[in-house]
């Protein structure tokens, strides 16, 4: 599955809620989201209007590694309707 090229930092933080992430703090234009599922895990997301593809890819790879699933499985969970 291809990465979305029109995803904002807020959109990503909202999508990650499906995996138990919640915003724990904001510093400047960056959000820190944390989940306690599968152990504690924190990710920092820039609150940009459009995330750069490399930044988005790195964040998703980090989340996929934490949940021990592939990036494609993660994308399917987060962005496919009806899942």
Secondary structure, DSSP 8 states (H G I E B T S, - for coil): ----SS--HHHHHHHHGGGT-EEEEEETTEEEEEE-TTS-EEEEEE--SS--HHHHHHHHHHHHHHHT--HHHHHHHHHSTT-
